[in-house]
Amino acid sequence: MTDSPPASNRRAIWSWAFYDWANSAFATTVLAGFFPVFYGNYWREGSGPGVSTAELGFANTAASVAVALMAPALGAIADAGGQRRGFLFLFTAIGVLATGVLAFLGQPAWMVALAAFMVACVGFNGALVFYDAMLVDVAEESAWDRVSSLGFGLGYLGGGLLFTVNVAMLLKFEAFGFAGKADAIRASFLTVSIWWALFSVPLFLFVRSRKASGAMSLGAAARKGLGEIASTIRELPRYRPIFLFIVAYMLYIDGVNTVIRMATKFGADLNFEPSVLMTALLMTQFIAFPAALAFGWLSGRIGPRPAIIVGLAVYTVATFGAMFMTKPAHFYLLAGLVGLVQGGVQSLSRSFFARLIPPEKAGEFFGLYNMLGKAAAIIGPTLMAITALMVSDSRYHIASLPILFIVGGVLLLRVPNQRVEVA
């Protein structure tokens, strides 16, 4: 048997939650904000929106596949050796360094830029496997919804604050000492790298992984972990609550992640000014901060599953309505609706899944959780990439996503709310 998790304590909880504050700078400034537009307008200048959108979609898909292939095995190894924090540090370092590389690439280094972006995405998403699993290390089960929501709330606030500075650097580049907007954006990538590294420090200082039973070398942990993950994958269909949730999650989180990664590119293809795109993204961030905390409260009133369903319904309406988007006001409305529910769907999915799995195998199961979530992310970006090459009207590119929210929500309603005991 493994050691029982420590009692909730304020320092560990806030240190863990501040990692969301740290890495959300990448999600906001790089993933959702500057990189999709800057890639098409700078590194791929003159290639046309369809080409750069397709390349970006396929790059996101490749990064998702890489994490999907690694995550479960690494999660199981981390569980067996008690090294969730160590693996979190490794992937954080990969993400931080690759993001920093983007700051030093000029034209026409589009292939290197795309490769660095993909490596940074692997670091970002790979770290999330171990960060998510550490939820069971820092809080008692009764606090998981609130603590998970706190993390996402701080993430949106921190990411929004740095992004505000980055937008100011872009709009007032001369006041910041930059020769042009391109220099300001590349410098923004460097600020993300520094921010991510700096605010990760409290977690590595004050949060401890759940200890494994007995000392174990890395090689022994690898053999044990790989054997367990192979057994768990074979037996997964027998664990009905976990299996149903993962299938549902694969579908609806694919839609959520596609909106996050491709929304600004979608707006750019509609010829909205960069100021409109950045303002809309800032709206999403600062609306999402209180909204994520509110979803933690709502979960305490109606339960996590109904609260997630509410969020998926809003996503369905928002993405379907994108077909009728013609002016910036419509894009602002889309941003506001997404901000209301984005953090809630993400945070409550994490805490609901934590309730289904054995805590001592959290790394392994969160590896599966992230693997299948990232594997599913193949569908949304690929659909948008293919649609972008086939259909000239950009409004239809995002309108293929509602089916993911609808089918995922229906399956989620069938998930039994009970912890699974795994032999």
N, C-alpha and C positions, 0 to 999 in steps of 0.2 A: 504494500500500500504506500501511496505517496503522502507526504506531509499535508495536513490540512492547510488551506489558504489562510494568510494572516487576516486578522480583523481589519475592517475598514479603518483607515486613518487618513486624516486630512492631507498630510504632506505627500503620501504616496498617490492619493487620488489626483491631487492637483498637478503633481509632477507627471503622472501618466497623461492627464488631459492636456497638458501643455505641449506634448508631442504633436497633438492635432494642430495646435497653434503654430508649431514649427513647420510641419510638412505641408500644411495647407497653403503656404506661400507658393509652393510649386504648383499645386492644383489650381490656384487662382491666376497668378501672374504668367506662368509658363503654359500649363495644360489648357486652361480655358481662355486666358486673356491674350497675351502677346504672341505666343508661338504660332498658333494657327493662321493668324492674319499676317504676321511678319514673315513667316515662311513663304507664303504665296506672293507677297508684295516686295520682298527683298531678296531672299535666297533663290526664289523661283520666279523672279521678275520677268514678265513677258511670256510665261508658259500658258497663261489662261487659267481661269478659276476651276474649270473642270479637271484639269491635269493635277493641279496642286491639291485640290480636295481629294482626288482619288489617291494620290501618294500619301497624304496625311492619314486617310482612312486605313490604307493598307499598313502603314507604319504602326498605327495604334493596334491593329490586329496582330501584327508580328510580335510586338511587345507583350500583348496579352497572352499569346500562345506560349512565349518563353516563360512567363510567370506561372501559367497554368501547368506546364510540364514539371516545374521545379517545386512548387509550393507544398503539395501534400507530403512528399518525401522529406523535405527540409523541416516541415512542421513536426513530423513524427520523430525525426532525429533530434530536434530541439527538445521535445517532450522527454525522450528517453535519456538524454544527457543533461536535462535541466538547463538548457542553453537558449531559451527564448530571447533573452536580452542580448546575448552574444550575436545571434543571427540578425536581430534587429539592428545592432550597431553596424554589422557588415553591409547590409543592404542600404542603410542610411548613408554610409560613406560612399557607396557606389552612386547613389542618387545625387548627393551633394557635389561630388567631383564632376560627374557628367554634366550637371546643370551649369557649373562654373565654366566648363569648356565652351558652352554656347556664347559666352560673353566675348570670346576672342576670335570668333569666326566671321570673316568678311565675305564679300561676294568673290567668286561664284561657288563657294564651298557648300553647295546645297546637299550633297551626298553626305559629307561629314556632319553637317548640322542635323540631318535627319537621323543619322546613326547615333549621334550624341543624345538626341531627343529620345530615341528608343531605349538606349541604355539607362537614361535618367528615369524613364517610365518603369523599367524593370526594377530599379532601385526603389522607387517610390512604392510601387505595388507589392514588391517582395517584402519590404519592411512592414507593410500593413498586415501581412499574415501573422507576424509575431506580436505586433502592437495590439491587434484585435484579441489575440489569445490571452494577452496579459490582463485583460479586463477581469478575468476570474482570479488573478493574483492580487489585485488592489482593492477589491470591494466585495462585500457580501452579496448574496443573490438578491436580496430584497432591494438593494441599491443599484442594480445593474442598469435599469432603464434610465435612472437619473444621471448616473455617472457616464454612461454612453452618450446621452444627450448633452451633458456638460462638455465632453470632448469635442463633439461636432460643433456645438455652439461656440466654443473657444476657437475652433478651427476657422469658422466663418468670420469671426471677429478679427483674429490675427491675420488671416489671409487678406481680408478686406482692408485692414489698416496699411499693410505693406503695399497692397495694390494701389491704394490711394496715393501713396508716395510715388510709386512707379508711374502712375498716370500723370501726376504733377511733373515728374521728370520728363515725360514725353511732351506734354503740352507747353512747358516752360523750359525747354532744353537749354536755351541760352543762359537763363538764370542759374542753372546748375553747372554751367561750364562746358556743355557738350557742343560739338560742332554741328550736329544735326540730330534728327529724330532717330536715325538708325543707331547712332552711338548711345543715345539715351536708353533705347530698348535693350541693347546688348549689356549695358551697365545694369539694367534691371535684373537680368538673368544672374549677374554676379551678386546682387543684393539678396536674391532668393537663396543662393547657395550659402551665403553667410548666415542669413536668418535661420534657415533650416538647421544648420550645424549648431548655432548658438543656443537656440531654444530647445534643442534635444538634450542638452546637458543635464537638466534636472531629472529626467527619467533615468538616465544612466547612473546618476549618483544615488537616487533615493528609492528606486523601485527594484525589487528582487523578483526573479522568476520563481515559480513553484518548483521546489526541489524534487528531483527524481529519487526513486527508491534505490539507495546505494550508489557508491561512486562508480563511474563508468567512463572509459576512455572514449574519444571521438569515434574510433573505429568500431568499438562495441556498440556505441549508441547508434551508429549508422546501420549496423547489421540488425539490431533490435528494431529500430525505427522503420527500416524498409520492410522488414518482415511483417510488422504490425500494419503498415499502411496497405500492403498487398492483401492481407487478410481482411482488413476493413473494407477495401474497395470491392472485394469479391462478395462480402456479406451485406454491402450497403442496401440493396433492395429489401433485405429482411428488416431493416430498421426503418419502418414505415414513416414515422414522424420526420426523421432526418432526411430520408430520401425525398419525400414529398416537398418538404421545405426547400431543399436544394434545387429541385427542378423549378419550383415557383420562383425562387430567388434568381436563378439563372436568367429567367425571362424578364422579370420586371427590372432587375438591376442593370441588365443590358440596356434597356431604354433610358434609365437614369444616367448611366455613364456616357451614353452616346450624346445625350443632351448637354452634359457638362463639357465634353470634349469638342463638340462640333457646333455649338450654338453660335459662337462668335463668327466662325467661318460661314455659317448659314446666313447670318446677318450681313456679312461682307459681300456674299454673293448676290444679295438683294440690293447692293449698292448703298447701304446705309453708311453714313460717315463714321470714321473710327471713334469720334467723340460719343456718338450714339451707342456704339457697341460697348465702350468702356463704362459709360454711365449705367447702362443696363446691367453689366456685370457687377458693378459696385452696388446697385440696388439689390441684386440677388444676394450678395454677401451680407449686407447689413440687415436685410429682412430676415435672412436665414438664421442669424444669431439668436434673436429672441424667439423665432419660430421653432428652432430645434429644442430650446428649453421648454417651450410651451407643449411640444409633443411629449416630452418626458412627463409633464403634468397630466396631459390628456391620457397617456397610457395608464397612469395611476387611477384614472376614473373609469375608463372603458376597456382597458387591456391593450397590450401592444398590437395584437393582430388587427382588431377593428381600426386602430389608429393608422396602421400601415395602409389598410384598405382606403381610408379617407384620402391619404396622400396619393395613392395610385389613381383614384378617381379624378383628382385635380390634374395630375399629369396627363391623363387621357384627354381631358377637355383642352388643355393647353396645347398639346402637340397636334391634335386634330384641327384646332383653330388656326394653327400656323399656315394652313393652306390658304387662308383668306388674308394673310398679312400683306399690307401694301404700304404702310408708312411707319415712321419711328414710334408713334404712340402705341401701335400694335406690338412692337418688339418690347417696349417697356412693360406692357401688360403681361406678355409672356414671361419676362424676367421676374415680375412681381409674383406671379402664380408659382413659378418654379421655386422662388425663394421661400415661399410659405411652407413648402412640403419637402424640399430636397433633403435637408438635414434630418427631419423627422423620419422619413422612410429609411435613410441610411442607418441612423443610430438605433432605431427600434428593431430593425432587421438584425443588427449585431447582437443586441441584448436578448431578443427572442430566440435566436439560434443558440446563444450561450445556455439558455434554460433547457434546451433539448439534449445537450451533449454531456458526457461525463467530464467533470472539470480536469481530471488528471490527464485527459487526452485532448485538451483544448487546442494545443498546437497542431496536432494531427487533423482534427476536425475543422479548425479554422483554415488549415491548409487546403482541405477539400472545398471549404466555403469560398475561399478566394480563388482557388483553381477554377472551379466551375463558374464562379462569377466572371472571371477574366476570360475563360473559354467562351462563355456566352457573349462577351463583348465583341466577339468576332462578328456576330449577326448584325448588330446595329450599324457600326462604322462601315462594314462591308456593304450593307444595303444602301447606305447613303452614298458610298463611293460608286457603286454600280448605277444607282439612279442618277447620280450626277453626270455620268458618261452617256446615259440614255435619254434623259429628259432635260430640256434646256431651262424650263421654269424652275428656279431654285425653291419656290414655295412648296413644291411637292417632295423635296428631298427628305424633310423631317416628318412628313405626314404618314410615313409607313410605320412609325413607332407605336401608335396606340394599341395595336394588336398585342404587343409585348406586355403592356400594362394590364390589359383586360384578361388575357389567358393566365398571366402570372397571378393576378388577384384571385381568380376563380380557384386555382390550385391551392393558393394560400389558405383559403377558407376551409379546405379539406385536411389541413395539417392538425393532427391531435396535439393538444398542448400538454405534453408529458415528457419527462426526461427518459432517455433510452439507456438501459443498462447494457453495456457491451462486454462480452466475455473476453 
